[in-house]
Amino acid sequence: MKWIWALSKDQKGATAIEYGLIAALIAVAAISAMSTSGRKLSKTFNTVSSKINR
């Protein structure tokens, strides 16, 4: 019975899950930011390229 009580007090698994969720959230934010900036950068390069070709 003591083992079950000690297991219920153990927070190591919960902490690992929380860190995993935080890492996933950071990854999603980074991917969306890079995607947005990539589109803007591509548009800028296309504009410069079209003006050079004129």
FENZI-V437719 format. One line per field, one symbol per residue. ss: DSSP state (H for helix, E for strand, C for the rest). phi: phi as a letter, one per 40 degrees, with the letter a starting at -180 (. if undefined). psi: psi as a letter, one per 30 degrees, with the letter a starting at -180 (. if undefined). Layout:
ss: ???
phi: ???
psi: ???
This chain:
ss: CHHHHHHHHCCHHHHHHHHHHHHHHHHHHHHHHHHHHHHHHHHHHHHHHHHHHC
phi: .cccccccccbccccccccccccccccccccccccccccccccccccccccccc
psi: eeeeeeeffkgeeeeeeeeeeeeeeeeeeeeeeeeeeeeeeeeeeeeeeeeef.
